[in-house]
Amino acid sequence: MTAAADQLAAPRVRRDPPRPTSKDRYALSRTLKYAGLIFFLVVVLIPVYVLLVTSFKGTGDADPSRAWALPEVWTLDNWVTAWTALSPAILRSVAVVVPSAIIAAFLGSLNGFVLARWSFRGADLVFTLILFGMFIPYQAVMIPLNQLILDLGIPTGVPTLIMLHVVYGIPITTLIFRNYYMTVPHELIEAGRVDGAGMLRTYWSIVLPLSVPSFVVVLIWQFTSAWNDFLFAVFFSSSQNGPVTVALNNLANGALLQNYGVSMAGALFASLPTLLVYIVLGKYFVGGLMSGSVKG
């Protein structure tokens, strides 16, 4: 009896549940992170799914009420029709974006080098005025810009669009190159000066070979901006000499308005070049941005 009473009288030891270790917390954090990324990936890919599925549907099947359903009959007729309508405009877009991106990148590189490494009186004011062009909305200057184009006699279409994208691309390209050139060791510039190299020689022989990361960033940026432009294209070109954005708008609002499959196929054709650029050069784009991330 005494032993039994002592056992009953003994206090019970409370055992707390085991605390999660740092390894468990890390596993939970990683799981939540990947779950969030998958969720946002699905949200982003939903429009792509609708575009892709609808582009393979026939005229009667491509109805908004059945946007989520798979095609009853898979067909490539929409793709053939869209390519026939858009292929000339796609070539004109290439003729616009390639020279405008290269010219704007080269001019921005020169401006960035001078403003970063060749000090002169009023350099900060000049840099501020150049950057001011980034904040002027296109709509605010469209009418005077149109009058200027008419007074200069520049043909509408590809030549005008090249000039406009070069001019409006200079502020952002100057900013990117200036920030990048601020990271170039000053000793390299001084070594060129000691060897008797002037400003252009220093730029061509020393700075330009080091500028590949920034050129990748600028070319991708300019390519995307010029390819996706619609406002300049609508004002300064027509369906006969305009880029793919104008042709796509005419395709969606023209005689094929009720054929959603053709419109979706055309949208995929129009977005494919920029998508390929980012897929192929995306890692270089991020690396180039990081290489110039310094305070100017």
C-alpha positions in Angstrom: 0.0 0.0 0.0 2.8 2.4 0.8 4.5 1.9 -2.5 1.2 2.3 -4.4 0.5 5.4 -2.5 3.9 6.9 -3.2 3.5 6.1 -6.9 0.1 7.9 -6.9 1.5 10.8 -5.0 4.5 11.3 -7.3 4.2 14.3 -9.6 3.6 13.6 -13.2 6.3 14.8 -15.6 4.9 17.0 -18.3 6.4 16.4 -21.7 6.4 19.3 -24.1 6.1 18.5 -27.8 9.4 18.5 -29.7 10.3 21.9 -31.0 11.0 22.2 -34.7 14.6 22.3 -35.6 16.3 24.8 -37.9 16.3 22.1 -40.5 12.5 21.7 -40.3 12.0 25.4 -40.5 14.2 25.6 -43.5 12.3 22.7 -45.2 8.9 24.4 -44.5 10.2 27.8 -45.8 11.5 26.2 -48.9 8.2 24.3 -49.5 6.2 27.5 -49.1 8.5 29.4 -51.4 8.2 26.8 -54.1 4.4 26.6 -53.7 4.2 30.4 -54.1 6.4 30.3 -57.2 4.3 27.5 -58.7 1.1 29.5 -58.0 2.3 32.7 -59.6 3.7 30.6 -62.6 0.3 29.1 -63.1 -1.4 32.6 -63.0 1.1 33.9 -65.5 0.7 30.9 -67.9 -3.1 31.0 -67.9 -3.3 33.6 -70.7 -0.6 31.7 -72.7 -2.7 28.5 -72.4 -5.8 30.3 -73.7 -3.9 31.8 -76.6 -2.3 28.5 -77.6 -5.4 26.4 -77.3 -7.6 28.9 -79.1 -5.1 29.3 -82.0 -5.7 25.6 -82.9 -9.5 25.8 -82.9 -11.7 26.2 -86.0 -14.0 29.1 -86.6 -17.0 27.5 -84.8 -15.0 26.1 -82.0 -13.1 29.3 -81.1 -15.8 30.8 -78.9 -15.1 32.8 -75.7 -17.5 30.5 -73.8 -15.2 27.6 -74.6 -11.9 29.4 -74.0 -10.7 26.8 -71.5 -11.7 23.7 -73.5 -9.4 21.9 -75.8 -10.1 22.0 -79.5 -12.7 19.6 -80.8 -10.6 19.4 -84.0 -7.0 20.5 -84.1 -6.2 22.7 -87.1 -3.2 24.8 -88.4 -5.4 26.9 -90.7 -5.3 29.8 -88.2 -1.5 29.8 -88.1 -1.3 29.8 -91.9 -3.7 32.7 -92.2 -2.0 34.7 -89.5 1.4 34.1 -91.0 0.2 35.2 -94.4 -1.2 38.4 -93.0 1.6 39.3 -90.6 4.8 38.1 -92.3 5.5 41.3 -94.3 4.9 43.4 -91.1 7.2 41.1 -89.1 10.0 41.8 -91.6 9.3 45.5 -91.3 9.5 45.3 -87.5 12.9 43.6 -87.8 14.0 46.4 -90.1 13.0 48.9 -87.4 14.2 47.3 -84.2 17.6 46.1 -85.3 19.1 49.4 -86.5 17.3 51.5 -83.8 18.6 49.2 -81.0 22.2 49.2 -82.4 22.3 53.0 -83.0 20.7 53.9 -79.6 23.1 51.5 -77.8 26.2 53.0 -79.5 25.1 56.6 -78.8 24.2 55.7 -75.2 27.6 54.1 -74.8 29.4 57.2 -76.0 27.3 59.5 -73.8 27.7 57.2 -70.8 31.5 57.1 -71.1 31.8 60.9 -71.4 29.5 61.6 -68.5 31.1 58.9 -66.3 34.8 59.3 -67.0 35.5 62.5 -68.8 34.6 65.3 -66.4 33.7 68.7 -67.8 31.8 71.7 -66.5 28.1 71.2 -66.4 28.3 67.4 -66.8 25.7 66.8 -64.1 23.3 69.3 -65.7 23.7 67.6 -69.1 23.1 64.2 -67.5 19.9 65.5 -65.8 18.6 67.0 -69.0 19.2 63.7 -70.8 17.4 61.7 -68.1 14.5 64.2 -68.3 13.6 62.7 -71.7 12.7 59.4 -69.9 9.8 61.1 -68.1 8.2 62.9 -71.0 5.1 60.9 -72.0 4.8 60.1 -75.7 1.3 61.4 -75.9 2.4 64.9 -74.8 4.7 65.4 -77.8 2.8 63.4 -80.5 1.3 66.4 -82.3 4.5 68.6 -82.4 6.5 65.5 -83.3 4.2 64.8 -86.2 4.6 68.3 -87.4 8.4 68.1 -87.1 8.4 64.9 -89.2 6.3 66.6 -91.9 8.6 69.6 -91.9 11.7 67.4 -92.2 10.1 65.4 -95.0 11.1 62.1 -93.5 9.1 59.2 -95.1 6.6 57.6 -92.7 7.1 54.0 -91.9 10.4 52.3 -91.2 12.7 55.4 -91.5 10.6 57.6 -89.1 10.2 54.8 -86.6 14.0 54.1 -86.5 14.7 57.8 -85.8 12.0 58.0 -83.1 13.2 54.9 -81.3 16.8 56.0 -81.4 15.9 59.4 -79.9 13.7 58.1 -77.2 16.1 55.3 -76.4 19.1 57.6 -75.7 18.1 58.5 -72.1 17.8 55.0 -70.8 20.8 53.7 -72.7 22.9 56.7 -71.4 21.8 55.9 -67.8 22.7 52.2 -68.1 26.1 52.8 -69.7 27.0 55.6 -67.3 26.2 53.5 -64.3 28.3 50.6 -65.8 31.3 52.8 -66.7 31.4 54.1 -63.1 32.4 50.6 -62.1 35.4 50.5 -64.6 38.6 50.9 -62.6 39.9 54.5 -62.9 43.5 53.1 -63.3 42.6 51.8 -66.8 41.5 55.2 -67.9 44.6 56.8 -66.4 46.9 54.2 -68.1 45.4 55.1 -71.4 46.0 58.8 -70.9 49.6 58.1 -69.8 50.1 56.2 -73.1 48.9 59.2 -75.0 45.4 58.0 -75.8 42.7 60.6 -76.3 39.1 60.3 -75.4 38.0 58.4 -78.5 41.1 56.1 -78.4 40.5 55.3 -74.8 36.9 54.5 -75.4 37.6 52.4 -78.5 40.6 50.4 -77.2 39.9 50.2 -73.4 36.3 50.9 -72.5 34.4 49.4 -75.5 35.8 45.9 -75.1 34.6 45.9 -71.5 31.1 47.0 -72.4 29.6 43.7 -73.6 27.4 43.1 -70.5 25.8 46.6 -70.8 25.4 46.2 -74.6 23.5 43.0 -74.0 21.1 44.8 -71.5 20.6 47.8 -73.8 20.1 45.8 -76.9 17.5 43.6 -75.2 15.7 46.6 -73.7 15.7 48.5 -77.0 14.6 45.5 -79.0 11.7 44.8 -76.7 10.6 48.5 -76.5 10.7 49.0 -80.3 9.1 45.7 -81.1 6.2 46.2 -78.8 5.6 49.8 -79.6 2.1 50.7 -80.9 1.7 54.4 -80.3 4.5 55.6 -82.6 3.6 52.9 -85.1 0.0 54.0 -85.3 0.8 57.7 -85.7 3.8 57.4 -88.1 3.0 54.4 -90.3 0.1 52.7 -91.9 -1.0 49.1 -92.6 1.1 49.1 -95.8 4.4 50.2 -94.2 3.9 49.7 -90.5 5.4 47.1 -88.1 3.7 44.0 -86.7 1.8 45.7 -83.9 -0.2 47.7 -86.5 -0.8 44.6 -88.6 -1.9 42.7 -85.6 -4.4 45.4 -84.7 -5.8 45.3 -88.2 -6.0 41.6 -88.1 -8.0 41.6 -84.9 -10.3 44.4 -85.9 -10.7 43.6 -89.6 -12.6 41.1 -91.6 -11.5 38.3 -89.4 -13.0 39.8 -86.2 -15.1 36.8 -85.4 -12.2 34.3 -86.0 -10.6 34.4 -82.6 -8.3 31.6 -83.5 -6.6 33.7 -86.2 -6.2 36.6 -83.7 -4.6 34.3 -81.1 -2.2 32.8 -83.6 -1.3 36.3 -84.7 -0.7 37.4 -81.2 1.7 34.4 -80.6 3.5 35.2 -83.8 3.9 38.8 -82.8 5.2 38.0 -79.3 7.5 35.1 -80.3 10.6 37.2 -81.1 10.7 39.0 -77.8 10.0 35.7 -76.0 12.9 34.0 -77.7 15.2 36.9 -76.9 14.5 36.7 -73.2 14.8 32.9 -73.2 18.2 32.9 -74.9 19.7 36.1 -73.4 17.7 36.4 -70.1 20.6 35.4 -67.8 22.9 37.9 -69.6 20.3 40.6 -69.2 20.1 40.1 -65.4 23.9 39.8 -65.1 24.4 43.0 -67.1 21.9 44.9 -64.9 23.7 43.8 -61.8 27.2 44.7 -63.2 26.1 48.3 -63.5 24.2 48.6 -60.2 26.1 51.4 -58.6 25.2 54.8 -57.4 26.0 57.4 -60.0 
